[in-house]
């Protein structure tokens, strides 16, 4: 059979997790709950860092951007899945699939690069504390953020353009809950050697590179902490990067676990279920990790929520008087 032209492919089918109708309601409730927790949790982190002057530092500047990326990262995939369950339709248009894949790659890459920049920020804070504010000046912070956006845009654009050149046959079923790059390439009816090479090269360069940079930063951090004489000083220094280290471990371990499990089992549905860990669960847990392990964030959230309650009370009182 001759492969379809790109213009002939009008839609794909997202198979999701299960074909059993009785499980669809449960899946809908679980993912809706996780999505709402992700959005509100990360939104609180952003609002706290914006409104609390104590958090106007490079560390929390990058944290607020990470929270924004997590909201967008989850929004790229979960709402479409919820709509499909609600409408009992698994169809996504060709243009919608390419768009979803582009933004998923973009925001996942942005997550990785922001975590890398935050590791560098912790390295400077612990290894060069006296020059921290000089090194991590607003200009450098803005430049680092700009670079992360540019790299993410270029990477996702390259991968999307590589998929656009592919031809697809009549089999347009994607055994996933979103348009995942590897699944799209596997559906193609033409030679995908170049696509695979670009994917593997990008994975090594754009994922392995940041991971190596993070590991290098924390090796220097550990060496610096070991040089501190007092136990209290060691604990204080280590506590400043525990939240970030927890998020890095969660994101990279789940991503690596998904990759290894899919490579070992070759079962697409298993890969889809495992992908929930880094695509949905990790963005949901990040606000809890930072708020529970960080005294500054907890204090800022208390002040922000307290201020919101006071404003609400004042507005209610004024309305009752009128």
Backbone torsions as a table, in degrees:
resi	resn	phi	psi	omega
1	UNK	NA	135.3	179.0
2	UNK	-74.3	138.4	178.5
3	UNK	-67.6	150.3	178.6
4	UNK	-69.8	152.6	169.3
5	UNK	-72.6	157.8	-179.7
6	UNK	-57.7	-36.7	-178.7
7	UNK	-71.0	-16.4	-179.5
8	UNK	-83.4	-16.2	179.2
9	UNK	-87.0	108.4	-176.1
10	UNK	-97.6	-23.9	-177.2
11	UNK	-160.3	160.9	173.5
12	UNK	-121.3	166.7	178.9
13	UNK	-119.0	120.4	177.5
14	UNK	-91.1	109.8	-174.8
15	UNK	-73.4	-24.2	177.8
16	UNK	72.5	-146.6	-173.7
17	UNK	-99.5	-36.4	-173.8
18	UNK	-149.2	146.8	176.7
19	UNK	-92.9	-7.2	-177.8
20	UNK	-75.6	123.5	-175.6
21	UNK	-63.4	-35.7	-176.3
22	UNK	-68.2	-19.1	179.5
23	UNK	-89.2	-13.0	-175.0
24	UNK	-64.3	-40.0	179.3
25	UNK	-64.5	-42.5	178.7
26	UNK	-63.4	-44.2	178.3
27	UNK	-62.0	-41.1	179.5
28	UNK	-61.2	-46.8	-178.3
29	UNK	-65.0	-43.4	-178.4
30	UNK	-63.2	-48.3	-176.8
31	UNK	-72.4	-33.5	175.5
32	UNK	-64.2	-42.9	178.8
33	UNK	-62.3	-46.6	-179.7
34	UNK	-63.9	-38.3	-179.6
35	UNK	-66.3	-44.3	179.9
36	UNK	-64.7	-40.7	177.1
37	UNK	-62.5	-41.8	179.2
38	UNK	-61.3	-48.5	-177.0
39	UNK	-65.2	-51.0	-176.1
40	UNK	-69.6	-37.6	179.2
41	UNK	-64.2	-48.1	179.5
42	UNK	-70.9	-32.1	177.1
43	UNK	-65.6	-37.2	176.6
44	UNK	-64.3	-39.2	177.4
45	UNK	-61.8	-43.8	-179.8
46	UNK	-63.3	-47.4	-179.1
47	UNK	-63.8	-39.6	179.2
48	UNK	-63.6	-42.8	-179.1
49	UNK	-71.5	-27.2	180.0
50	UNK	-78.3	-44.0	-171.7
51	UNK	-89.4	-19.0	-179.1
52	UNK	-97.6	117.0	-177.4
53	UNK	-65.8	-23.4	178.7
54	UNK	-66.3	-19.6	-176.7
55	UNK	-103.5	13.5	177.9
56	UNK	-84.9	64.3	179.8
57	UNK	-128.4	163.7	-180.0
58	UNK	-55.8	-40.1	-177.9
59	UNK	-58.9	-47.1	-176.7
60	UNK	-81.8	-19.9	171.8
61	UNK	-63.5	-46.6	178.3
62	UNK	-71.0	-32.8	178.2
63	UNK	-64.6	-41.3	178.8
64	UNK	-64.9	-36.5	176.4
65	UNK	-68.8	-35.4	175.7
66	UNK	-64.1	-41.2	178.2
67	UNK	-63.9	-40.9	176.6
68	UNK	-62.2	-43.5	178.9
69	UNK	-63.5	-37.8	179.2
70	UNK	-65.7	-40.0	177.4
71	UNK	-61.6	-47.6	-179.5
72	UNK	-67.9	-36.8	180.0
73	UNK	-58.9	-47.4	179.6
74	UNK	-72.2	-37.3	-179.5
75	UNK	-64.5	-24.0	-180.0
76	UNK	-64.2	-31.8	-171.9
77	UNK	-116.3	-45.4	-169.3
78	UNK	-66.3	-48.1	-179.1
79	UNK	-56.1	-40.3	178.8
80	UNK	-63.6	-40.5	178.5
81	UNK	-64.1	-40.7	179.5
82	UNK	-65.0	-40.5	178.1
83	UNK	-63.9	-41.9	179.4
84	UNK	-62.6	-40.0	178.2
85	UNK	-66.9	-43.0	-177.9
86	UNK	-65.2	-39.5	-178.4
87	UNK	-90.3	-1.7	-178.2
88	UNK	55.9	40.1	177.8
89	UNK	-131.7	137.4	-179.2
90	UNK	-108.9	14.3	-174.0
91	UNK	-86.2	140.3	169.8
92	UNK	-135.4	136.3	-177.2
93	UNK	-67.6	160.2	179.2
94	UNK	-60.0	-46.6	179.0
95	UNK	-63.3	-40.4	178.2
96	UNK	-64.6	-36.5	179.8
97	UNK	-67.1	-45.7	178.9
98	UNK	-63.8	-41.3	179.5
99	UNK	-64.4	-44.1	178.9
100	UNK	-62.4	-43.3	179.1
101	UNK	-62.2	-42.0	-180.0
102	UNK	-60.0	-50.9	-176.3
103	UNK	-71.6	-30.5	175.3
104	UNK	-63.9	-46.0	177.7
105	UNK	-63.9	-39.3	-177.9
106	UNK	-64.0	-51.5	-175.1
107	UNK	-76.4	-29.4	174.1
108	UNK	-67.3	-40.7	175.5
109	UNK	-64.2	-40.9	178.7
110	UNK	-61.3	-39.6	175.2
111	UNK	-57.4	-48.1	-177.2
112	UNK	-62.0	-46.4	-176.0
113	UNK	-71.1	-34.2	176.5
114	UNK	-66.7	-40.0	176.3
115	UNK	-62.7	-35.1	177.8
116	UNK	-67.9	-45.1	178.5
117	UNK	-63.2	-38.4	179.0
118	UNK	-67.1	-33.0	175.3
119	UNK	-65.3	-40.5	176.4
120	UNK	-63.9	-39.7	177.5
121	UNK	-60.3	-43.4	178.3
122	UNK	-68.0	-34.4	177.0
123	UNK	-61.7	-46.1	179.7
124	UNK	-67.1	-40.5	-177.2
125	UNK	-64.2	-36.7	-175.4
126	UNK	-93.4	-39.4	-176.7
127	UNK	-86.1	-25.4	179.3
128	UNK	-134.8	60.7	-173.7
129	UNK	-63.0	-33.5	-177.5
130	UNK	-72.2	-23.9	-179.0
131	UNK	-109.6	15.1	-173.9
132	UNK	-59.4	-52.5	-176.3
133	UNK	-70.1	-24.3	177.0
134	UNK	-74.0	-45.1	-179.5
135	UNK	-70.6	-51.7	-178.0
136	UNK	-88.0	60.0	179.5
137	UNK	-79.5	163.5	-177.8
138	UNK	-55.8	-35.3	-180.0
139	UNK	-65.0	-45.0	179.3
140	UNK	-65.5	-41.2	179.5
141	UNK	-60.8	-44.1	177.6
142	UNK	-64.5	-38.4	179.2
143	UNK	-66.4	-42.6	178.6
144	UNK	-62.4	-41.7	178.6
145	UNK	-64.5	-41.5	179.2
146	UNK	-62.6	-41.3	179.4
147	UNK	-63.7	-41.4	178.9
148	UNK	-62.3	-39.2	178.5
149	UNK	-67.8	-42.6	-178.3
150	UNK	-64.0	-45.8	180.0
151	UNK	-63.0	-41.7	-179.8
152	UNK	-64.0	-42.7	179.5
153	UNK	-63.4	-46.3	-177.6
154	UNK	-65.3	-41.1	-179.3
155	UNK	-65.5	-50.1	-178.8
156	UNK	-65.4	-34.9	178.1
157	UNK	-67.0	-42.7	178.7
158	UNK	-60.7	-48.2	-178.7
159	UNK	-64.4	-38.8	179.8
160	UNK	-66.8	-41.7	178.0
161	UNK	-65.1	-34.6	177.4
162	UNK	-65.8	-34.9	178.4
163	UNK	-73.7	-34.5	-179.0
164	UNK	-62.7	-24.8	-179.8
165	UNK	-80.0	-9.4	-176.2
166	UNK	-81.2	154.0	173.5
167	UNK	-109.6	147.5	-176.5
168	UNK	-125.0	144.9	177.6
169	UNK	-89.2	-159.7	-177.7
170	UNK	-74.1	-18.8	178.9
171	UNK	-81.3	100.5	-178.1
172	UNK	-119.8	26.7	178.2
173	UNK	-89.1	124.0	179.1
174	UNK	-103.3	113.5	-178.7
175	UNK	-77.4	59.6	-176.8
176	UNK	-153.1	171.3	178.1
177	UNK	-97.9	1.7	172.0
178	UNK	-151.9	170.9	-178.3
179	UNK	-79.3	89.3	-178.6
180	UNK	-86.1	140.3	-172.6
181	UNK	-55.6	-50.4	-176.8
182	UNK	-62.7	-38.8	178.3
183	UNK	-65.8	-37.5	178.2
184	UNK	-63.6	-43.1	-178.9
185	UNK	-65.7	-38.4	-179.4
186	UNK	-66.5	-24.8	-179.9
187	UNK	-79.2	-14.2	-173.9
188	UNK	-66.1	148.1	179.1
189	UNK	-102.5	16.7	-179.5
190	UNK	-127.7	-177.5	-179.1
191	UNK	-68.0	122.8	-177.6
192	UNK	-111.7	17.2	-177.8
193	UNK	-58.6	-46.5	-178.8
194	UNK	-64.2	-40.8	178.0
195	UNK	-61.4	-44.4	179.7
196	UNK	-63.7	-39.8	179.5
197	UNK	-64.0	-42.9	178.9
198	UNK	-64.7	-41.3	178.8
199	UNK	-61.8	-47.4	-178.0
200	UNK	-68.3	-39.2	178.5
201	UNK	-64.1	-43.4	179.7
202	UNK	-65.7	-37.1	179.6
203	UNK	-64.5	-41.8	-179.9
204	UNK	-69.8	-45.3	-174.2
205	UNK	-77.3	-47.1	-171.8
206	UNK	-93.2	-11.6	174.3
207	UNK	-112.9	-44.8	178.4
208	UNK	-65.8	-36.8	178.4
209	UNK	-61.1	-54.3	176.7
210	UNK	-58.7	-39.2	178.7
211	UNK	-62.8	-41.7	177.8
212	UNK	-63.8	-39.8	178.7
213	UNK	-65.2	-39.8	178.4
214	UNK	-65.2	-45.2	179.3
215	UNK	-63.1	-39.3	178.0
216	UNK	-64.2	-43.9	179.9
217	UNK	-60.3	-44.1	-177.7
218	UNK	-75.5	-24.4	172.8
219	UNK	-65.9	-40.0	176.6
220	UNK	-68.6	-37.5	178.8
221	UNK	-63.5	-45.9	179.2
222	UNK	-61.6	-42.5	178.7
223	UNK	-62.7	-39.4	179.1
224	UNK	-68.3	-40.2	179.7
225	UNK	-67.1	-37.5	178.5
226	UNK	-63.7	-24.8	179.0
227	UNK	-80.1	-9.8	177.4
228	UNK	-75.6	131.7	-173.6
229	UNK	-75.5	-44.4	-175.3
230	UNK	-83.2	143.5	178.0
231	UNK	-66.4	-35.5	179.0
232	UNK	-65.9	-38.5	178.5
233	UNK	-66.5	-39.0	177.2
234	UNK	-62.7	-43.7	-178.9
235	UNK	-65.7	-39.9	-179.9
236	UNK	-66.1	-40.9	-179.6
237	UNK	-67.8	-42.5	-177.7
238	UNK	-70.3	-32.8	-178.3
239	UNK	-66.8	-24.1	-178.7
240	UNK	-70.9	-18.9	-179.1
241	UNK	-119.7	6.7	-178.8
242	UNK	-65.6	-40.3	-179.3
243	UNK	-63.4	-46.7	179.7
244	UNK	-63.8	-41.4	179.6
245	UNK	-63.5	-36.6	178.5
246	UNK	-65.8	-43.1	179.8
247	UNK	-66.2	-42.1	178.6
248	UNK	-61.2	-45.5	-179.4
249	UNK	-62.4	-43.8	-178.8
250	UNK	-63.6	-46.4	-176.3
251	UNK	-67.6	-50.5	-175.2
252	UNK	-73.4	-35.2	179.4
253	UNK	-67.3	-42.1	179.1
254	UNK	-68.7	-40.8	178.6
255	UNK	-63.4	-45.2	179.4
256	UNK	-65.8	-38.0	178.3
257	UNK	-63.4	-40.3	177.5
258	UNK	-63.3	-44.5	-178.4
259	UNK	-63.8	-45.4	-178.3
260	UNK	-68.5	-38.8	-179.2
261	UNK	-67.4	-40.3	179.4
262	UNK	-69.5	-34.8	178.7
263	UNK	-71.1	-31.3	-177.3
264	UNK	-81.9	-40.0	-174.6
265	UNK	-92.2	-27.7	-176.7
266	UNK	59.2	24.8	178.0
267	UNK	-107.7	118.3	-174.6
268	UNK	-66.4	-38.6	-179.9
269	UNK	-64.8	-36.0	176.2
270	UNK	-64.3	-38.8	177.9
271	UNK	-64.8	-39.1	179.5
272	UNK	-62.8	-44.2	179.4
273	UNK	-66.6	-39.7	-179.8
274	UNK	-69.4	-30.6	-178.9
275	UNK	-64.6	-21.8	178.6
276	UNK	-59.2	-30.8	-177.1
277	UNK	-60.7	-48.8	-177.4
278	UNK	-93.1	-22.7	-177.7
279	UNK	-86.3	-25.9	-176.0
280	UNK	-126.9	-50.6	-173.8
281	UNK	-67.9	-45.4	-177.6
282	UNK	-61.5	-48.3	175.6
283	UNK	-60.0	-29.7	178.5
284	UNK	-71.3	-37.0	-175.9
285	UNK	-81.4	-23.4	-176.3
286	UNK	-54.2	-46.6	178.6
287	UNK	-62.0	-36.1	178.7
288	UNK	-67.1	-41.1	-179.6
289	UNK	-62.5	-45.5	-178.1
290	UNK	-73.1	-35.6	-178.0
291	UNK	-77.6	-33.5	-178.0
292	UNK	-80.1	-30.6	-175.7
293	UNK	-101.7	-1.4	-174.6
294	UNK	-122.9	115.2	-177.7
295	UNK	-66.8	-36.5	-180.0
296	UNK	-63.3	-43.3	179.5
297	UNK	-66.1	-42.8	179.6
298	UNK	-61.7	-42.9	178.5
299	UNK	-64.8	-41.4	179.7
300	UNK	-65.5	-40.3	178.8
301	UNK	-65.1	-39.6	178.2
302	UNK	-63.9	-43.4	179.6
303	UNK	-66.8	-40.6	-179.1
304	UNK	-67.0	-46.3	179.9
305	UNK	-66.5	-36.6	176.9
306	UNK	-64.3	-41.8	177.3
307	UNK	-64.2	-39.7	178.9
308	UNK	-64.2	-39.8	178.8
309	UNK	-65.5	-41.3	179.9
310	UNK	-64.2	-44.2	178.6
311	UNK	-62.7	-40.0	178.3
312	UNK	-63.8	-39.2	178.8
313	UNK	-66.0	-42.1	179.8
314	UNK	-64.2	-44.6	179.8
315	UNK	-62.2	-42.7	178.5
316	UNK	-62.6	-40.9	179.1
317	UNK	-64.9	-40.8	179.1
318	UNK	-65.0	-39.6	179.8
319	UNK	-64.6	-39.8	-179.2
320	UNK	-67.3	-32.9	178.8
321	UNK	-70.9	-35.5	179.3
322	UNK	-74.3	NA	NA
